Amino acid sequence: MQTILNFLIKHNHWFLFILLEGISFMLIVRFNNYQGAAFFTAANSAVGGLYSAISDVDSYFGLQQENSTLLAHNKELTQEVALLRAQIAELKNREALLTDTVVQNIGPGYRFHTATIVSGSSNTANNYFVIDKGRSDSISSEMGVFNSEGVVGIIYQSSTHYSLVLPLLNSKSRTSCKVRGDNTSSILQWDGNDVRYSHLVDLPRHTRIAKGDTVVTSGHSAIFPEGIPVGIIDKIEDSADGMFYRARVELFTNFATLSSVFIVTKEGYEEQKELERTITKE
């Protein structure tokens, strides 16, 4: 403490000089407009530069943190993209394998396409689905639609790039089916109630059916090949007039989770349809 006091006493004239200079400078700035304006302008510029430098320093260290965060997010996104690519490749392999299996089970004479459902409904009396294939993909009306579980429906209309599918869960749907092991065909028709069930109507009394039998497409129309699974007979009862059987069929296809489907068409189908039209014209 004594050393500091001795230093101040020894150099007091310098401190007095600095104090007087400061007072003089303050008086000049305060009582002279031009000098005051010039001082405050310079002071503001100096302070602004100082704040800018401080801000740049803060931003620099902040950017390092941001860069670290972005790098972490980029790593996560890269891993997710790699995972999605692997899943897509696996799905394509499964689709190719499933297509080969379907072709082998159904046999030659049919062409297959794959499509994805882009919109639709499964909880109304007249449900529908829209798929991402249309006339540009050689898709047209009256082609059969099914998936790995069973029959889905038929193509009702097609535009250039999309098609409207009339599923089994539609009151207008009519699909020719039979019980596996019995060649008697019948019509599968939905009553608009439970989405789990449809009905085989007007089954002849001589048809050999029992609860638990598997229902498949009959192949009697050119829309579906023979033998595509439809469902299992859950209940058998008499028709309203008592002359036929009416069987409730638990459908294999889960329409609530549909995503990808197959479209099948018989080679020479257009020629067959044209021949059939000549009968209706006459």
SVG drawing of the C-alpha trace seen along z (x, -y; Angstrom):
<svg xmlns="http://www.w3.org/2000/svg" viewBox="-89 -26 97 109">
<polyline fill="none" stroke="black" stroke-width="0.4" points="0.0,0.0 2.8,-2.4 4.5,-1.7 1.3,-2.7 1.1,-5.9 4.7,-6.7 4.2,-6.1 1.1,-8.4 3.0,-11.2 6.0,-10.8 4.1,-11.1 1.2,-13.3 2.0,-16.0 1.3,-13.5 -2.0,-12.5 -2.9,-16.1 -2.0,-16.7 -4.2,-13.8 -7.1,-15.0 -6.9,-18.6 -6.7,-17.3 -9.8,-15.2 -11.7,-18.1 -10.6,-20.3 -11.6,-17.7 -15.0,-17.3 -15.6,-21.1 -14.7,-21.3 -17.1,-18.5 -19.9,-19.8 -19.8,-23.5 -18.9,-23.1 -21.5,-21.6 -19.1,-20.6 -16.5,-19.0 -19.3,-17.3 -20.9,-15.8 -17.5,-14.6 -16.7,-13.0 -20.0,-11.2 -19.8,-10.0 -16.4,-8.6 -17.3,-7.1 -20.4,-5.5 -18.3,-4.1 -15.8,-2.7 -18.4,-1.2 -20.2,0.3 -17.0,1.8 -16.3,3.2 -19.8,4.7 -19.5,6.1 -16.2,7.7 -17.8,9.2 -20.7,10.4 -18.4,12.0 -16.6,13.8 -19.8,15.0 -21.1,16.1 -17.9,18.0 -18.1,20.0 -21.9,20.4 -21.3,21.7 -19.0,24.3 -21.8,25.5 -24.3,25.4 -21.8,27.3 -21.5,30.0 -25.3,30.2 -25.7,30.3 -23.0,33.0 -24.9,35.1 -28.2,34.6 -26.5,35.4 -25.1,38.6 -28.6,39.6 -30.1,38.8 -27.4,40.7 -28.1,43.7 -31.8,43.4 -31.4,43.1 -29.1,46.1 -31.8,48.0 -34.6,46.9 -32.6,47.9 -32.0,51.3 -35.7,51.7 -36.6,50.6 -34.2,53.1 -35.6,55.9 -39.2,55.0 -38.2,55.1 -36.6,58.5 -39.7,59.7 -42.0,58.3 -39.9,60.0 -40.0,63.3 -43.7,63.0 -44.4,62.3 -42.4,65.3 -44.3,67.4 -47.7,66.1 -46.8,66.8 -45.7,70.3 -48.8,71.1 -51.2,69.6 -49.4,70.9 -48.6,69.5 -50.9,67.4 -51.2,64.4 -49.4,61.1 -48.8,59.4 -48.2,55.9 -47.5,54.5 -49.0,51.3 -49.3,49.3 -52.6,48.0 -52.5,44.2 -56.0,43.6 -59.3,45.3 -61.8,46.3 -62.9,49.5 -65.7,48.4 -68.6,47.4 -71.1,49.3 -69.3,48.5 -65.6,48.6 -62.9,48.0 -59.1,47.9 -56.9,45.8 -53.6,47.3 -50.6,45.6 -50.8,47.5 -53.0,46.6 -53.3,46.8 -49.7,45.8 -48.8,49.0 -51.1,51.2 -53.8,51.2 -57.4,51.2 -60.8,52.0 -61.9,55.5 -58.5,56.6 -58.2,58.6 -56.5,57.2 -55.2,59.3 -52.4,59.3 -50.4,62.0 -53.5,62.7 -56.1,63.0 -58.5,61.3 -58.9,57.5 -61.2,56.6 -61.2,55.5 -60.1,52.5 -63.2,50.4 -61.7,47.4 -58.3,46.2 -56.8,42.8 -53.4,42.2 -51.5,42.8 -54.0,44.1 -56.8,46.7 -59.9,47.0 -60.3,50.4 -63.7,51.8 -62.9,54.0 -64.8,57.0 -66.1,54.6 -68.4,52.8 -72.1,53.4 -71.7,53.5 -68.9,56.1 -69.6,59.5 -66.9,62.2 -67.2,65.7 -65.9,68.1 -66.1,71.7 -65.4,73.9 -62.0,75.6 -62.6,79.3 -66.0,78.5 -66.3,77.1 -69.7,75.5 -69.3,71.8 -71.3,69.1 -71.2,65.3 -69.4,63.6 -71.4,60.5 -70.9,58.1 -74.0,57.1 -72.5,53.7 -72.2,54.7 -69.2,56.4 -65.9,55.7 -64.6,59.1 -67.2,61.1 -68.8,61.5 -71.3,64.0 -71.6,66.7 -75.2,66.4 -77.4,68.8 -75.3,71.9 -77.0,75.0 -78.2,77.5 -76.0,80.2 -72.9,78.2 -70.6,80.0 -69.6,77.4 -68.9,77.3 -67.8,74.8 -64.0,74.2 -63.9,74.9 -61.6,72.6 -63.3,70.3 -61.2,69.5 -61.8,67.9 -63.6,70.2 -61.7,69.2 -65.0,69.1 -64.4,65.5 -61.3,64.0 -60.8,61.5 -59.2,63.9 -57.3,67.2 -58.7,70.2 -57.6,70.8 -56.8,67.4 -57.7,67.6 -60.7,65.5 -61.7,66.7 -63.0,69.5 -66.7,70.5 -67.8,69.3 -71.5,70.0 -74.0,71.8 -77.7,71.1 -80.6,71.4 -81.5,68.6 -84.6,66.6 -86.7,68.9 -85.1,72.0 -83.9,73.2 -80.3,72.4 -77.5,72.2 -76.1,68.9 -72.6,69.1 -70.9,66.4 -67.2,66.2 -64.5,64.8 -62.2,62.9 -58.5,63.5 -57.7,59.9 -57.3,57.3 -58.6,54.3 -57.7,51.9 -53.9,52.5 -53.7,52.8 -50.7,51.1 -49.3,53.1 -51.3,55.2 -50.9,57.4 -52.9,56.7 -53.5,59.8 -54.7,60.0 -55.1,63.0 -53.3,63.0 -55.8,62.6 -58.4,61.2 -59.2,58.3 -59.9,60.7 -62.2,62.8 -64.1,59.6 -64.6,58.6 -66.0,62.0 -68.3,61.8 -69.5,58.4 -70.8,59.9 -73.2,62.0 -74.6,59.0 -75.0,57.0 -77.1,59.7"/>
</svg>
